[in-house]
Amino acid sequence: MAEKKNTSYPKEKINILFLENISEAAAKQFSQNGYVSVKKLTGALSEDELIKEIKNVHILGIRSKTTITAKVLKEAQKLQAIGCFCIGVNQVDLKAATEAGVAVFNAPYSNTRSVAELVIGASIILVRKILDKNKAAHEGKWMKDAKGSHELRGKTLGIIGYGNIGSQVSVLAEALGMKVVFYDVETKLPLGNASDCKSLKELLQQSDVVTLHVPELDATKNLINKSNLKYFKKGAVLINYARGEVIDIKALKSSLESGDLGGAAIDVFPWEPEKNGDDFNSPLQGLSNVLLTPHIGGSTQEAQNNIGMDVSAKLFNYLEKGISTGSHSIPALALPPQEGAHRILHIHKNVPGVLSQINTALSKINILGQYLKTNEDIGYVVLDIDKSISKNAMELLKKVKHTIKVRILY
């Protein structure tokens, strides 16, 4: 059976807005599938700018610099879905998106390899003291010596956060001959010969290289601070390609200047510029044993193409089939097309009796399939209805109490 790809709403009238220079692969995916109204902007937008742009937008694509607030969502009356072309979704007010019936998708795995490779590369640069030698060479000085320079082989890598990226780093590190230990607040199955630590202190005390791979939460703010920096091995190095708030930068600077830490590689910061070319300031600037990069952990062409393809596919599935798998706001439903049917999507507040109201409203219509999934806040119903559907079915469903959104797919 051929898949249905047409929506009831003309594709040429569906407005798509991509911000922050999202991969061209994503824009091509949409144009190749018949969506011609695609607008691309290179930078992030402020709340006020976004409110002006979003009024007639059906699909919004962002990366990590654009903040989607409740105020923005209130003005986005036509918005069906937000594609976060990055790992996280913390830049979106998920509660407000859920209440508005807006699906939010991301690509949690697509740049895993890119980040993991850069962590290994930074580890080599730091333990080999490449930063000092590079600076000297640029200044015309010849610093050919082995003092303080080490191999990764035989060293212990401590991974804080053993999720998608942390576990990938684990595999690469073992391939280089490193011993791997990890700490995670959740029980995780070790890969290869990695072993878990019972506490953060235990991990810090035995690691030559410590790398962070945790989300930005209240519990992880200043996870590395003055109190636990004293547990690091003398001369150990610290790598942060996770979130800017997870390290107390002032305490880190002090530890680096004292020589207690041998070096650091930092890619994320508590405050970051909105766009390329903007001024950037950090207390860590000017320290010879610190590698600073501008949030490029996942910035490879391969990763951006993968992210573009991944998020675009999720948006297509939701837009054209009602499949919400991978959404952080709409309950997950995945179902095949129904031959000879109209498909209607109904999003409502998760209160008792709504499904009964829907069935009552459509009591005279032949329902070929009905699917319901709920989360704490909303319910999501997909209805496959015989093509003899009455013209007022949509109006009947809109009148159901506690309705948030109703949309006919085909």
C-alpha positions, 0 to 999 in steps of 0.5 A: 500500500502506497504511503499517503504523503499529501496533507489536506492543507496545501503544502505550498501554503505551509510556512516554514521558518529555519533560524540559526543557519540550519543545515541546507540538508534540512531545507532541501528535504522540505523543498524536495517534498513539496514544501516551497515556503521555506525561509532561512535566517542565519542568526537567532532572534530575540523574543520580540523579533520572533513574535513578529516572525512567527505569526503565520509559521506552521513549522519552526526550526531552531538550534541552541541559541533561540529561546522559545518562551510561553509568550512566543508560543502564545502568538504562534497560533498556526504553529504545529511543530518545533524542530530543535536541530541539536541535542537538547530542548532546554531552549524551549518552554516545554510546558507551554509547548505542551499546553499549546499542543505544539510538538517539539522534536530534536536529534539526541543522537546525531552528533554523538560521534562528533563530540566524542571524537573531539573529546579524545582529540582534546585529551591528547592535546592536553596531556601532550602539552600541545598548547604550550608547544604550539604557542612557542612555535608561533612565537618562533621558539623551539620547545622540543622536549618530553617534560610533562608530556604523556600518552593517553594509553594506560591513563584513566579516563573518568566520564561523568554522565554515561549517556549517548555521548559519554558511552561513545567516548568510553568506546573510543578511549578503550580503543586507545588503551585507556582505563575507563571509569564512569559515574552516573546518577542512574544505573547504566550498563558498562560498555567494554571494560568500563567500570562504574564508580559509586560516587563523584569523589571516587571518580575524581580521585582516580582519573587522569582525564575527566570529561563531563557529559551531563544535562543542564539541570538544577542538580548539575549546576556547578557540579564541578566546584571549589569543594570537589576540585580538591579531589582531582589528581594533581595535574589531571585535566578537565574537559567540558563539552556538555553545558556551560553551567556545570562548572564553577568557572571562577573555581576552575580558573583558580585550580588551573593557575595554582597548577593543581589541574594540569589543563582544561578544554572548555567548549561551553560557557555560562554565557555565550554570544548569540551569533558569529562575530559577537564579542566573547569574554571568559575568565579562562582567556589567556591561560596557557593550559586551557583550550577554548572553543566556541561551542563546536562539539557537534559542529561537523558537516557530518553531524549537521547533515545527520541532524538535518535529516533526523529532525526533518524526518520527524517533522514530516512524520508528524505533519503528514501522518500524525506520528509523534514518536520522539516528541517531548510535548505530544504523547508518542503515537506511531500508526500506519496509514489507513486505506480509504480513510480521512485522518484527523488529529485531536489534541486536548487537555488530559481530563476525564471524559474527553474521549467519550465526548469525541465518540458522542460527537462523531456517533453518526460517522464510521470510525475505522481506527482510533488511537489515544495516548496521554501524558500528564498534561494532554491527550492525543487522539488520532482518528481514521474516519470513513471517507464519507465523513460529514463536512462538519466533523471538524467543527464538531470536534472543535466544540469538544470541551477541553480541545486544544487543537484539531487538524485534518491530515488527509 
